[in-house]
Amino acid sequence: MVKKLFLSCYSNELAVALELKNNLEYAFKESLEIESPLEDIKCGDDWKEYIKERLSDCDGLISLISPAYAKRAWCIAEFIPFWIGGKKVFPVTIGFEDASTDIFKLITDKYQTARLEDMEDIQKLLEAISEFCGVSRPDKKYLDGIVNGCNREYKNIIAEESGVDADREVFTQNRYIRQYINNSTVWECSLNKEHSGVLSATCIKDLSIIIASNDTRYLEMPLRALSEEGIVFDEIEADASGKKVSIGSLIKSEESVYTYKVSFKPALKQGETVRVKYRIIIPQYKLATQEKAFEYIQKSERIDLREESIAYRVDAPTDKFSFKIVFAPECSVTPKEIQAKFNNIINTEELEKIRADKSYSDTFSALSGCVLELKRTKPKPGISYIFSWELPRENEL
């Protein structure tokens, strides 16, 4: 049975509310619907009657409370019917220095509040909504989308209201969980000698990060691979303000998708800078031939499945971003045009910037093979880059 939640928010902060709504509905798939009156109500509608109907139809409330919204009577007015009716209430705050603020004492005294700046709070929120919907908790991979997406939109709103360029705004604890000074990834791919039709890969990640929240014990990283078998992590270099750095084991979240943690002991504090450089060796990373692709998805060869890809989502503000894929000459891949997406929609503005400043290139030489490389300065948080290539036939290797 699908549960319905009513989303209460300040009209000027609709972009934050929609980011929260879309990410939660995506995380809970068909188990959750969120009514957003500010999004759904049309010109000419009786807005008081509309909201009254939605209040009675919904099973619970998500109240998105900012300092600006907490000062408005309508915030309390939408909360009271759910409170009196004994329905479930999920208070979520953003922009407060202290989640226990007296501004909204009526709610915070009765209900556990989740801060959108705090990963652990949002993880507890997902657990609570899972119990409410009667389903298992969504994978932790959704945390970054909720926290960073909502804080990004809130930052843009505050910057616009204050007349500050959001891209140049000073980084503060209330905006993002972390900020990258440098985010560099290099993939080196070659044919697997033991598994025909499969690419082996070595990935070197070089990250320089400013920590934005206190008691940061780990950073969670996503990884896709055909198989977990034989994956090795090898620390190359670490400078974490005197902290011990370790890389945890893989946790499978869904088909071909894993997560791993880069952990710090003792925990890092806000403002500390971390430099971590490490290597991941993946014996079975991607498909190498069209025939193997057909075999892998158990489809007929008549289906024209000829592509593979690597996608990377920029999850936080980043000063310098680089992503490079190097294929050994024997891989015989044919690169395709890079794609850039935001909220799963092609972002033509970003693609135009990439073409204008020639920040993406694909080259080939008999000596070094095919190389795909992207270099960006201050890419928009939330943007995803997709690097695709056409698979060869076995007889073309």
Contacts in CASP RR format, 6 or more apart in sequence:
PFRMAT RR
TARGET T0000
AUTHOR 0000-0000-0000
METHOD contacts of the structure
MODEL  1
MVKKLFLSCYSNELAVALELKNNLEYAFKESLEIESPLEDIKCGDDWKEY
IKERLSDCDGLISLISPAYAKRAWCIAEFIPFWIGGKKVFPVTIGFEDAS
TDIFKLITDKYQTARLEDMEDIQKLLEAISEFCGVSRPDKKYLDGIVNGC
NREYKNIIAEESGVDADREVFTQNRYIRQYINNSTVWECSLNKEHSGVLS
ATCIKDLSIIIASNDTRYLEMPLRALSEEGIVFDEIEADASGKKVSIGSL
IKSEESVYTYKVSFKPALKQGETVRVKYRIIIPQYKLATQEKAFEYIQKS
ERIDLREESIAYRVDAPTDKFSFKIVFAPECSVTPKEIQAKFNNIINTEE
LEKIRADKSYSDTFSALSGCVLELKRTKPKPGISYIFSWELPRENEL
2 30 0 8 1.000
2 31 0 8 1.000
2 32 0 8 1.000
2 33 0 8 1.000
3 31 0 8 1.000
3 32 0 8 1.000
3 33 0 8 1.000
3 59 0 8 1.000
3 60 0 8 1.000
3 132 0 8 1.000
3 133 0 8 1.000
4 32 0 8 1.000
4 33 0 8 1.000
4 34 0 8 1.000
4 35 0 8 1.000
4 57 0 8 1.000
4 58 0 8 1.000
4 59 0 8 1.000
4 60 0 8 1.000
5 32 0 8 1.000
5 33 0 8 1.000
5 34 0 8 1.000
5 35 0 8 1.000
5 58 0 8 1.000
5 59 0 8 1.000
5 60 0 8 1.000
5 61 0 8 1.000
5 62 0 8 1.000
5 90 0 8 1.000
6 34 0 8 1.000
6 35 0 8 1.000
6 37 0 8 1.000
6 54 0 8 1.000
6 55 0 8 1.000
6 58 0 8 1.000
6 60 0 8 1.000
6 61 0 8 1.000
6 62 0 8 1.000
6 78 0 8 1.000
6 82 0 8 1.000
7 17 0 8 1.000
7 20 0 8 1.000
7 21 0 8 1.000
7 34 0 8 1.000
7 35 0 8 1.000
7 36 0 8 1.000
7 37 0 8 1.000
7 61 0 8 1.000
7 62 0 8 1.000
7 64 0 8 1.000
8 61 0 8 1.000
8 62 0 8 1.000
8 63 0 8 1.000
8 64 0 8 1.000
8 75 0 8 1.000
8 78 0 8 1.000
8 79 0 8 1.000
9 16 0 8 1.000
9 17 0 8 1.000
9 36 0 8 1.000
9 38 0 8 1.000
9 63 0 8 1.000
9 64 0 8 1.000
9 69 0 8 1.000
10 64 0 8 1.000
10 66 0 8 1.000
10 68 0 8 1.000
10 69 0 8 1.000
10 72 0 8 1.000
10 75 0 8 1.000
11 38 0 8 1.000
12 68 0 8 1.000
12 157 0 8 1.000
12 161 0 8 1.000
13 64 0 8 1.000
13 66 0 8 1.000
13 68 0 8 1.000
13 69 0 8 1.000
13 153 0 8 1.000
13 154 0 8 1.000
13 157 0 8 1.000
14 36 0 8 1.000
14 38 0 8 1.000
14 39 0 8 1.000
15 153 0 8 1.000
15 156 0 8 1.000
15 157 0 8 1.000
16 64 0 8 1.000
16 66 0 8 1.000
16 94 0 8 1.000
16 150 0 8 1.000
16 153 0 8 1.000
16 154 0 8 1.000
16 157 0 8 1.000
17 36 0 8 1.000
17 38 0 8 1.000
17 39 0 8 1.000
17 64 0 8 1.000
18 36 0 8 1.000
18 39 0 8 1.000
19 146 0 8 1.000
19 149 0 8 1.000
19 150 0 8 1.000
19 152 0 8 1.000
19 153 0 8 1.000
20 62 0 8 1.000
20 64 0 8 1.000
20 92 0 8 1.000
20 116 0 8 1.000
20 146 0 8 1.000
20 150 0 8 1.000
21 34 0 8 1.000
21 36 0 8 1.000
21 39 0 8 1.000
22 343 0 8 1.000
23 142 0 8 1.000
23 145 0 8 1.000
23 146 0 8 1.000
23 149 0 8 1.000
23 150 0 8 1.000
24 32 0 8 1.000
24 34 0 8 1.000
24 62 0 8 1.000
24 129 0 8 1.000
24 146 0 8 1.000
25 32 0 8 1.000
25 33 0 8 1.000
25 34 0 8 1.000
26 142 0 8 1.000
27 126 0 8 1.000
27 138 0 8 1.000
27 139 0 8 1.000
27 142 0 8 1.000
27 146 0 8 1.000
28 129 0 8 1.000
28 130 0 8 1.000
28 133 0 8 1.000
28 135 0 8 1.000
28 138 0 8 1.000
31 133 0 8 1.000
31 134 0 8 1.000
31 135 0 8 1.000
32 129 0 8 1.000
32 133 0 8 1.000
34 62 0 8 1.000
35 54 0 8 1.000
35 57 0 8 1.000
35 58 0 8 1.000
37 47 0 8 1.000
37 50 0 8 1.000
37 51 0 8 1.000
37 54 0 8 1.000
40 50 0 8 1.000
41 47 0 8 1.000
41 50 0 8 1.000
51 78 0 8 1.000
55 78 0 8 1.000
55 81 0 8 1.000
55 82 0 8 1.000
58 87 0 8 1.000
59 87 0 8 1.000
59 88 0 8 1.000
59 132 0 8 1.000
60 82 0 8 1.000
60 87 0 8 1.000
60 88 0 8 1.000
60 89 0 8 1.000
60 90 0 8 1.000
60 132 0 8 1.000
61 78 0 8 1.000
61 79 0 8 1.000
61 82 0 8 1.000
61 87 0 8 1.000
61 88 0 8 1.000
61 89 0 8 1.000
61 90 0 8 1.000
62 90 0 8 1.000
62 92 0 8 1.000
63 75 0 8 1.000
63 78 0 8 1.000
63 79 0 8 1.000
63 89 0 8 1.000
63 90 0 8 1.000
63 91 0 8 1.000
63 92 0 8 1.000
63 107 0 8 1.000
64 92 0 8 1.000
64 94 0 8 1.000
65 75 0 8 1.000
65 91 0 8 1.000
65 92 0 8 1.000
65 93 0 8 1.000
65 94 0 8 1.000
65 96 0 8 1.000
65 104 0 8 1.000
65 107 0 8 1.000
65 113 0 8 1.000
66 93 0 8 1.000
66 94 0 8 1.000
66 95 0 8 1.000
66 96 0 8 1.000
66 154 0 8 1.000
67 95 0 8 1.000
67 96 0 8 1.000
67 103 0 8 1.000
69 75 0 8 1.000
70 101 0 8 1.000
70 103 0 8 1.000
70 104 0 8 1.000
71 103 0 8 1.000
75 104 0 8 1.000
76 106 0 8 1.000
79 89 0 8 1.000
79 106 0 8 1.000
79 107 0 8 1.000
82 88 0 8 1.000
82 89 0 8 1.000
83 89 0 8 1.000
83 110 0 8 1.000
88 132 0 8 1.000
89 107 0 8 1.000
89 110 0 8 1.000
89 111 0 8 1.000
90 111 0 8 1.000
90 114 0 8 1.000
90 125 0 8 1.000
90 128 0 8 1.000
90 129 0 8 1.000
91 104 0 8 1.000
91 107 0 8 1.000
91 108 0 8 1.000
91 111 0 8 1.000
91 112 0 8 1.000
91 113 0 8 1.000
91 114 0 8 1.000
92 113 0 8 1.000
92 114 0 8 1.000
92 115 0 8 1.000
92 116 0 8 1.000
92 125 0 8 1.000
93 99 0 8 1.000
93 101 0 8 1.000
93 104 0 8 1.000
93 113 0 8 1.000
93 114 0 8 1.000
93 115 0 8 1.000
93 116 0 8 1.000
94 115 0 8 1.000
94 116 0 8 1.000
94 117 0 8 1.000
94 150 0 8 1.000
94 151 0 8 1.000
94 154 0 8 1.000
94 174 0 8 1.000
95 116 0 8 1.000
95 117 0 8 1.000
95 154 0 8 1.000
95 174 0 8 1.000
96 103 0 8 1.000
96 115 0 8 1.000
97 174 0 8 1.000
99 108 0 8 1.000
99 113 0 8 1.000
99 115 0 8 1.000
99 121 0 8 1.000
100 108 0 8 1.000
100 113 0 8 1.000
101 108 0 8 1.000
107 113 0 8 1.000
112 124 0 8 1.000
112 128 0 8 1.000
113 121 0 8 1.000
114 121 0 8 1.000
114 122 0 8 1.000
114 124 0 8 1.000
114 125 0 8 1.000
115 121 0 8 1.000
115 122 0 8 1.000
116 122 0 8 1.000
116 146 0 8 1.000
116 147 0 8 1.000
116 150 0 8 1.000
116 151 0 8 1.000
116 154 0 8 1.000
117 147 0 8 1.000
117 151 0 8 1.000
117 173 0 8 1.000
117 174 0 8 1.000
117 175 0 8 1.000
117 177 0 8 1.000
117 212 0 8 1.000
117 213 0 8 1.000
118 147 0 8 1.000
118 213 0 8 1.000
119 143 0 8 1.000
119 147 0 8 1.000
119 177 0 8 1.000
119 213 0 8 1.000
122 143 0 8 1.000
122 146 0 8 1.000
122 147 0 8 1.000
123 140 0 8 1.000
123 143 0 8 1.000
126 137 0 8 1.000
126 138 0 8 1.000
126 142 0 8 1.000
126 143 0 8 1.000
127 137 0 8 1.000
130 136 0 8 1.000
130 137 0 8 1.000
130 138 0 8 1.000
139 253 0 8 1.000
139 254 0 8 1.000
139 259 0 8 1.000
140 220 0 8 1.000
140 253 0 8 1.000
140 259 0 8 1.000
141 220 0 8 1.000
141 222 0 8 1.000
141 253 0 8 1.000
141 257 0 8 1.000
141 259 0 8 1.000
143 220 0 8 1.000
144 177 0 8 1.000
144 220 0 8 1.000
144 315 0 8 1.000
145 315 0 8 1.000
145 382 0 8 1.000
147 176 0 8 1.000
147 177 0 8 1.000
148 176 0 8 1.000
148 177 0 8 1.000
148 315 0 8 1.000
148 316 0 8 1.000
148 381 0 8 1.000
148 382 0 8 1.000
149 381 0 8 1.000
149 382 0 8 1.000
151 174 0 8 1.000
151 175 0 8 1.000
151 176 0 8 1.000
151 177 0 8 1.000
152 175 0 8 1.000
152 176 0 8 1.000
152 381 0 8 1.000
152 382 0 8 1.000
154 175 0 8 1.000
155 166 0 8 1.000
155 169 0 8 1.000
155 175 0 8 1.000
155 176 0 8 1.000
156 166 0 8 1.000
158 164 0 8 1.000
159 165 0 8 1.000
159 166 0 8 1.000
159 169 0 8 1.000
160 166 0 8 1.000
167 378 0 8 1.000
169 175 0 8 1.000
171 179 0 8 1.000
171 210 0 8 1.000
171 212 0 8 1.000
171 317 0 8 1.000
172 212 0 8 1.000
173 212 0 8 1.000
173 213 0 8 1.000
173 270 0 8 1.000
175 212 0 8 1.000
175 317 0 8 1.000
176 212 0 8 1.000
176 316 0 8 1.000
176 317 0 8 1.000
176 381 0 8 1.000
177 212 0 8 1.000
177 213 0 8 1.000
177 216 0 8 1.000
177 316 0 8 1.000
178 209 0 8 1.000
178 210 0 8 1.000
178 211 0 8 1.000
178 212 0 8 1.000
178 216 0 8 1.000
178 219 0 8 1.000
178 316 0 8 1.000
179 209 0 8 1.000
179 210 0 8 1.000
179 212 0 8 1.000
179 316 0 8 1.000
179 317 0 8 1.000
179 318 0 8 1.000
180 207 0 8 1.000
180 208 0 8 1.000
180 209 0 8 1.000
180 210 0 8 1.000
180 316 0 8 1.000
180 317 0 8 1.000
180 318 0 8 1.000
180 319 0 8 1.000
180 320 0 8 1.000
180 321 0 8 1.000
181 208 0 8 1.000
181 209 0 8 1.000
181 210 0 8 1.000
181 273 0 8 1.000
181 319 0 8 1.000
181 320 0 8 1.000
182 206 0 8 1.000
182 207 0 8 1.000
182 208 0 8 1.000
182 318 0 8 1.000
182 319 0 8 1.000
182 320 0 8 1.000
183 207 0 8 1.000
183 208 0 8 1.000
183 314 0 8 1.000
183 318 0 8 1.000
183 320 0 8 1.000
183 321 0 8 1.000
183 322 0 8 1.000
184 205 0 8 1.000
184 206 0 8 1.000
184 207 0 8 1.000
184 320 0 8 1.000
184 321 0 8 1.000
184 322 0 8 1.000
184 323 0 8 1.000
185 203 0 8 1.000
185 204 0 8 1.000
185 205 0 8 1.000
185 206 0 8 1.000
185 312 0 8 1.000
185 322 0 8 1.000
185 323 0 8 1.000
185 324 0 8 1.000
186 203 0 8 1.000
186 204 0 8 1.000
186 324 0 8 1.000
186 325 0 8 1.000
186 326 0 8 1.000
187 201 0 8 1.000
187 202 0 8 1.000
187 203 0 8 1.000
187 310 0 8 1.000
187 324 0 8 1.000
187 325 0 8 1.000
187 326 0 8 1.000
188 201 0 8 1.000
188 202 0 8 1.000
188 203 0 8 1.000
188 204 0 8 1.000
188 326 0 8 1.000
188 328 0 8 1.000
189 199 0 8 1.000
189 200 0 8 1.000
189 201 0 8 1.000
189 285 0 8 1.000
189 286 0 8 1.000
189 325 0 8 1.000
189 326 0 8 1.000
189 327 0 8 1.000
189 328 0 8 1.000
189 331 0 8 1.000
190 199 0 8 1.000
190 200 0 8 1.000
190 201 0 8 1.000
190 327 0 8 1.000
190 328 0 8 1.000
190 330 0 8 1.000
190 331 0 8 1.000
191 197 0 8 1.000
191 198 0 8 1.000
191 199 0 8 1.000
191 200 0 8 1.000
191 288 0 8 1.000
191 328 0 8 1.000
191 330 0 8 1.000
191 331 0 8 1.000
191 397 0 8 1.000
192 198 0 8 1.000
192 199 0 8 1.000
192 200 0 8 1.000
192 283 0 8 1.000
192 284 0 8 1.000
192 288 0 8 1.000
194 283 0 8 1.000
195 283 0 8 1.000
195 284 0 8 1.000
196 292 0 8 1.000
196 394 0 8 1.000
197 287 0 8 1.000
197 288 0 8 1.000
197 289 0 8 1.000
197 291 0 8 1.000
197 292 0 8 1.000
197 394 0 8 1.000
198 226 0 8 1.000
198 284 0 8 1.000
198 285 0 8 1.000
198 286 0 8 1.000
198 287 0 8 1.000
198 288 0 8 1.000
198 292 0 8 1.000
199 285 0 8 1.000
199 286 0 8 1.000
199 287 0 8 1.000
199 288 0 8 1.000
199 331 0 8 1.000
200 281 0 8 1.000
200 282 0 8 1.000
200 283 0 8 1.000
200 284 0 8 1.000
200 285 0 8 1.000
201 281 0 8 1.000
201 282 0 8 1.000
201 285 0 8 1.000
201 286 0 8 1.000
202 279 0 8 1.000
202 280 0 8 1.000
202 281 0 8 1.000
202 282 0 8 1.000
203 279 0 8 1.000
203 280 0 8 1.000
203 282 0 8 1.000
204 236 0 8 1.000
204 277 0 8 1.000
204 278 0 8 1.000
204 279 0 8 1.000
204 280 0 8 1.000
205 276 0 8 1.000
205 277 0 8 1.000
205 278 0 8 1.000
205 280 0 8 1.000
206 276 0 8 1.000
206 277 0 8 1.000
207 274 0 8 1.000
207 275 0 8 1.000
207 276 0 8 1.000
207 277 0 8 1.000
208 273 0 8 1.000
208 274 0 8 1.000
208 275 0 8 1.000
209 219 0 8 1.000
209 273 0 8 1.000
209 274 0 8 1.000
209 275 0 8 1.000
209 276 0 8 1.000
210 271 0 8 1.000
210 272 0 8 1.000
210 273 0 8 1.000
211 268 0 8 1.000
211 269 0 8 1.000
211 270 0 8 1.000
211 271 0 8 1.000
211 272 0 8 1.000
211 273 0 8 1.000
211 274 0 8 1.000
212 270 0 8 1.000
212 271 0 8 1.000
213 270 0 8 1.000
214 267 0 8 1.000
214 269 0 8 1.000
214 270 0 8 1.000
215 267 0 8 1.000
215 268 0 8 1.000
215 269 0 8 1.000
216 264 0 8 1.000
216 267 0 8 1.000
216 268 0 8 1.000
216 269 0 8 1.000
217 263 0 8 1.000
217 264 0 8 1.000
217 265 0 8 1.000
217 267 0 8 1.000
217 268 0 8 1.000
218 261 0 8 1.000
218 262 0 8 1.000
218 263 0 8 1.000
218 264 0 8 1.000
219 261 0 8 1.000
219 262 0 8 1.000
220 259 0 8 1.000
220 260 0 8 1.000
220 261 0 8 1.000
221 259 0 8 1.000
221 260 0 8 1.000
221 261 0 8 1.000
221 262 0 8 1.000
222 257 0 8 1.000
222 258 0 8 1.000
222 259 0 8 1.000
223 250 0 8 1.000
223 257 0 8 1.000
223 258 0 8 1.000
223 259 0 8 1.000
223 260 0 8 1.000
223 280 0 8 1.000
224 256 0 8 1.000
224 257 0 8 1.000
224 258 0 8 1.000
224 310 0 8 1.000
225 231 0 8 1.000
225 256 0 8 1.000
225 258 0 8 1.000
225 282 0 8 1.000
225 284 0 8 1.000
225 285 0 8 1.000
226 256 0 8 1.000
226 284 0 8 1.000
226 285 0 8 1.000
226 286 0 8 1.000
226 287 0 8 1.000
226 296 0 8 1.000
227 283 0 8 1.000
227 284 0 8 1.000
228 250 0 8 1.000
228 252 0 8 1.000
228 258 0 8 1.000
229 283 0 8 1.000
229 284 0 8 1.000
230 281 0 8 1.000
230 282 0 8 1.000
230 283 0 8 1.000
231 250 0 8 1.000
231 280 0 8 1.000
231 281 0 8 1.000
231 282 0 8 1.000
231 283 0 8 1.000
232 280 0 8 1.000
232 281 0 8 1.000
233 247 0 8 1.000
233 248 0 8 1.000
233 260 0 8 1.000
233 278 0 8 1.000
233 279 0 8 1.000
233 280 0 8 1.000
234 278 0 8 1.000
234 279 0 8 1.000
234 280 0 8 1.000
234 281 0 8 1.000
235 245 0 8 1.000
235 247 0 8 1.000
235 276 0 8 1.000
235 277 0 8 1.000
235 278 0 8 1.000
235 279 0 8 1.000
236 277 0 8 1.000
236 278 0 8 1.000
236 279 0 8 1.000
237 275 0 8 1.000
237 276 0 8 1.000
237 277 0 8 1.000
237 278 0 8 1.000
238 245 0 8 1.000
238 275 0 8 1.000
238 276 0 8 1.000
238 277 0 8 1.000
238 278 0 8 1.000
239 274 0 8 1.000
239 275 0 8 1.000
239 276 0 8 1.000
240 264 0 8 1.000
240 268 0 8 1.000
240 272 0 8 1.000
240 274 0 8 1.000
240 275 0 8 1.000
240 276 0 8 1.000
241 268 0 8 1.000
241 272 0 8 1.000
241 273 0 8 1.000
241 274 0 8 1.000
243 264 0 8 1.000
243 265 0 8 1.000
243 266 0 8 1.000
243 267 0 8 1.000
243 268 0 8 1.000
244 264 0 8 1.000
244 265 0 8 1.000
245 262 0 8 1.000
245 263 0 8 1.000
245 264 0 8 1.000
245 276 0 8 1.000
246 262 0 8 1.000
246 263 0 8 1.000
246 265 0 8 1.000
247 260 0 8 1.000
247 261 0 8 1.000
247 262 0 8 1.000
247 263 0 8 1.000
247 278 0 8 1.000
248 260 0 8 1.000
248 261 0 8 1.000
248 262 0 8 1.000
248 263 0 8 1.000
249 260 0 8 1.000
250 258 0 8 1.000
250 259 0 8 1.000
250 260 0 8 1.000
251 258 0 8 1.000
251 259 0 8 1.000
251 260 0 8 1.000
252 258 0 8 1.000
253 259 0 8 1.000
262 276 0 8 1.000
262 278 0 8 1.000
264 274 0 8 1.000
268 274 0 8 1.000
286 308 0 8 1.000
286 310 0 8 1.000
287 293 0 8 1.000
287 296 0 8 1.000
287 308 0 8 1.000
287 391 0 8 1.000
288 331 0 8 1.000
288 391 0 8 1.000
288 392 0 8 1.000
288 397 0 8 1.000
289 391 0 8 1.000
289 392 0 8 1.000
289 393 0 8 1.000
289 394 0 8 1.000
289 397 0 8 1.000
290 305 0 8 1.000
290 306 0 8 1.000
290 391 0 8 1.000
290 392 0 8 1.000
290 393 0 8 1.000
290 394 0 8 1.000
291 301 0 8 1.000
291 393 0 8 1.000
291 394 0 8 1.000
293 305 0 8 1.000
293 306 0 8 1.000
293 308 0 8 1.000
293 391 0 8 1.000
294 300 0 8 1.000
294 301 0 8 1.000
294 303 0 8 1.000
294 305 0 8 1.000
297 305 0 8 1.000
299 305 0 8 1.000
306 390 0 8 1.000
306 391 0 8 1.000
307 336 0 8 1.000
307 388 0 8 1.000
307 389 0 8 1.000
307 390 0 8 1.000
307 391 0 8 1.000
308 333 0 8 1.000
308 388 0 8 1.000
308 389 0 8 1.000
308 391 0 8 1.000
309 386 0 8 1.000
309 387 0 8 1.000
309 388 0 8 1.000
309 389 0 8 1.000
310 325 0 8 1.000
310 386 0 8 1.000
310 387 0 8 1.000
311 384 0 8 1.000
311 385 0 8 1.000
311 386 0 8 1.000
311 387 0 8 1.000
312 323 0 8 1.000
312 384 0 8 1.000
312 385 0 8 1.000
312 387 0 8 1.000
313 382 0 8 1.000
313 383 0 8 1.000
313 384 0 8 1.000
314 321 0 8 1.000
314 379 0 8 1.000
314 380 0 8 1.000
314 381 0 8 1.000
314 382 0 8 1.000
314 383 0 8 1.000
314 384 0 8 1.000
314 385 0 8 1.000
315 381 0 8 1.000
315 382 0 8 1.000
316 381 0 8 1.000
317 378 0 8 1.000
317 381 0 8 1.000
318 376 0 8 1.000
318 378 0 8 1.000
318 379 0 8 1.000
318 381 0 8 1.000
319 377 0 8 1.000
319 378 0 8 1.000
320 375 0 8 1.000
320 377 0 8 1.000
321 374 0 8 1.000
321 375 0 8 1.000
321 376 0 8 1.000
321 377 0 8 1.000
321 379 0 8 1.000
322 373 0 8 1.000
322 374 0 8 1.000
322 375 0 8 1.000
322 376 0 8 1.000
323 373 0 8 1.000
323 374 0 8 1.000
323 385 0 8 1.000
323 387 0 8 1.000
324 371 0 8 1.000
324 372 0 8 1.000
324 373 0 8 1.000
324 374 0 8 1.000
325 371 0 8 1.000
325 372 0 8 1.000
325 373 0 8 1.000
325 387 0 8 1.000
326 368 0 8 1.000
326 369 0 8 1.000
326 370 0 8 1.000
326 371 0 8 1.000
327 333 0 8 1.000
327 369 0 8 1.000
327 370 0 8 1.000
327 371 0 8 1.000
327 389 0 8 1.000
328 369 0 8 1.000
329 366 0 8 1.000
329 367 0 8 1.000
329 368 0 8 1.000
329 369 0 8 1.000
329 370 0 8 1.000
330 397 0 8 1.000
331 369 0 8 1.000
331 370 0 8 1.000
331 392 0 8 1.000
331 397 0 8 1.000
332 392 0 8 1.000
332 396 0 8 1.000
332 397 0 8 1.000
333 370 0 8 1.000
333 389 0 8 1.000
333 390 0 8 1.000
333 391 0 8 1.000
333 392 0 8 1.000
334 389 0 8 1.000
334 390 0 8 1.000
334 392 0 8 1.000
335 362 0 8 1.000
335 370 0 8 1.000
335 372 0 8 1.000
335 387 0 8 1.000
335 388 0 8 1.000
335 389 0 8 1.000
335 390 0 8 1.000
336 388 0 8 1.000
336 389 0 8 1.000
336 390 0 8 1.000
337 388 0 8 1.000
338 351 0 8 1.000
338 354 0 8 1.000
338 360 0 8 1.000
338 372 0 8 1.000
338 374 0 8 1.000
338 385 0 8 1.000
338 386 0 8 1.000
338 387 0 8 1.000
338 388 0 8 1.000
339 346 0 8 1.000
339 351 0 8 1.000
339 385 0 8 1.000
339 386 0 8 1.000
339 388 0 8 1.000
340 346 0 8 1.000
340 347 0 8 1.000
340 350 0 8 1.000
340 351 0 8 1.000
340 354 0 8 1.000
340 383 0 8 1.000
340 384 0 8 1.000
340 385 0 8 1.000
340 386 0 8 1.000
341 347 0 8 1.000
341 383 0 8 1.000
341 384 0 8 1.000
341 386 0 8 1.000
342 350 0 8 1.000
342 380 0 8 1.000
342 382 0 8 1.000
342 383 0 8 1.000
342 384 0 8 1.000
347 383 0 8 1.000
350 379 0 8 1.000
350 380 0 8 1.000
350 383 0 8 1.000
353 359 0 8 1.000
354 360 0 8 1.000
354 374 0 8 1.000
354 376 0 8 1.000
359 374 0 8 1.000
359 375 0 8 1.000
359 376 0 8 1.000
360 372 0 8 1.000
360 373 0 8 1.000
360 374 0 8 1.000
361 371 0 8 1.000
361 372 0 8 1.000
361 373 0 8 1.000
362 370 0 8 1.000
362 371 0 8 1.000
362 372 0 8 1.000
362 373 0 8 1.000
363 370 0 8 1.000
363 371 0 8 1.000
364 370 0 8 1.000
364 371 0 8 1.000
370 389 0 8 1.000
372 387 0 8 1.000
372 389 0 8 1.000
374 385 0 8 1.000
374 387 0 8 1.000
END
